[in-house]
Amino acid sequence: MKRKIIVALMILVSFLLQSTVFKALAIGSISPNLLVVLTSSFGFMRGKKEGLWVGFFCGLLEDIFYGRLLGMHAVMYMYIGYVNGYFNRIFYGEDIKLPIFLISVSELAYGLGTYVVMFLMRSRFAFFYYLTRIILPELVYTVILTLVFYRIIYSVNRSLEKNST
């Protein structure tokens, strides 16, 4: 029960930071995506099931407050968390290379998924513009922020695992 409350607080704090503080710190209207970092991290730290649920609630929050299509972000985040859960067996917490790589791929998949659903389906074919002006800068900003934010998530997860045993 304690784990669920702390995970819910982490989702809420990440959402609030992403939608307030980091929107104010946006560079060229590009801000990092903390929810992808959180979803990916819980996927490869805790497994497919927890990654899926964390992704669902992160996406649902984003859908409720900012989404045009209810459920679009929830489904994308669920897939991100679930797929990252496959890497749970090769995850080693102290090594940051795998988390950086997985979070980068997850951010790229999120950006491409958003492009397909929001722009391509409405016959807006400016893919390279969207890739160079939105997807890649957001990916770089998210990876830079991951270096700090991942350590916090890992520390909280490690302390929760110690307390549960």
SULHUSUL-V383080 format. One record per residue. N is the residue number from 1. SS is DSSP state (H for helix, E for strand, L for the rest). D_LAST is the distance of its C-alpha to the last C-alpha in Angstrom with 2 decimals. Layout:
N/SS/D_LAST  N/SS/D_LAST
This chain:
1/L/13.73  2/H/12.85  3/H/12.24  4/H/15.60  5/H/17.39  6/H/16.49  7/H/17.47  8/H/20.60  9/H/21.43  10/H/21.13  11/H/23.47  12/H/25.83  13/H/25.97  14/H/26.59  15/H/29.28  16/H/30.89  17/H/30.98  18/H/32.40  19/H/35.01  20/H/36.12  21/H/35.54  22/H/35.70  23/H/38.64  24/H/40.43  25/L/39.58  26/L/40.80  27/E/43.02  28/L/45.86  29/L/44.08  30/E/41.13  31/L/37.69  32/L/34.27  33/L/32.05  34/H/28.65  35/H/27.65  36/H/28.13  37/H/25.98  38/H/23.14  39/H/23.58  40/H/23.87  41/H/20.87  42/H/18.55  43/H/20.35  44/H/19.82  45/H/16.33  46/H/14.84  47/L/17.62  48/H/20.80  49/H/19.79  50/H/18.02  51/H/20.81  52/H/23.34  53/H/22.21  54/H/21.88  55/H/25.26  56/H/26.79  57/H/26.08  58/H/27.16  59/H/30.28  60/H/31.00  61/H/31.05  62/H/33.39  63/H/35.53  64/H/35.94  65/H/37.02  66/H/38.78  67/L/39.16  68/L/42.51  69/L/41.10  70/L/38.33  71/L/35.62  72/H/36.73  73/H/34.04  74/H/31.36  75/H/32.31  76/H/32.53  77/H/29.12  78/H/27.63  79/H/29.23  80/H/28.06  81/H/24.38  82/H/24.75  83/H/26.67  84/H/24.31  85/H/21.52  86/L/23.50  87/L/22.76  88/H/18.98  89/H/19.47  90/H/21.61  91/L/19.75  92/L/19.07  93/L/17.92  94/L/20.26  95/L/23.29  96/H/24.95  97/H/27.66  98/H/25.94  99/H/24.67  100/H/28.18  101/H/29.86  102/H/27.84  103/H/28.23  104/H/31.93  105/H/32.47  106/H/30.72  107/H/32.93  108/H/35.96  109/H/35.20  110/H/34.76  111/H/38.08  112/H/39.89  113/H/38.60  114/H/39.78  115/H/43.10  116/H/43.63  117/H/42.90  118/H/44.51  119/L/47.38  120/H/48.29  121/H/48.52  122/H/50.98  123/L/53.10  124/L/52.25  125/L/52.32  126/L/51.79  127/H/48.84  128/H/49.50  129/H/50.03  130/H/46.71  131/H/44.98  132/H/46.45  133/H/46.46  134/H/43.21  135/H/40.76  136/H/40.93  137/H/41.07  138/H/38.08  139/H/36.22  140/H/37.11  141/H/36.19  142/H/32.80  143/H/32.06  144/H/33.10  145/H/30.84  146/H/27.94  147/H/28.02  148/H/26.88  149/H/25.04  150/H/22.78  151/H/21.45  152/H/20.50  153/H/18.75  154/H/16.87  155/H/15.85  156/H/14.67  157/H/12.68  158/H/11.10  159/H/10.28  160/H/8.87  161/H/6.52  162/H/5.62  163/H/5.60  164/H/3.81  165/L/0.00
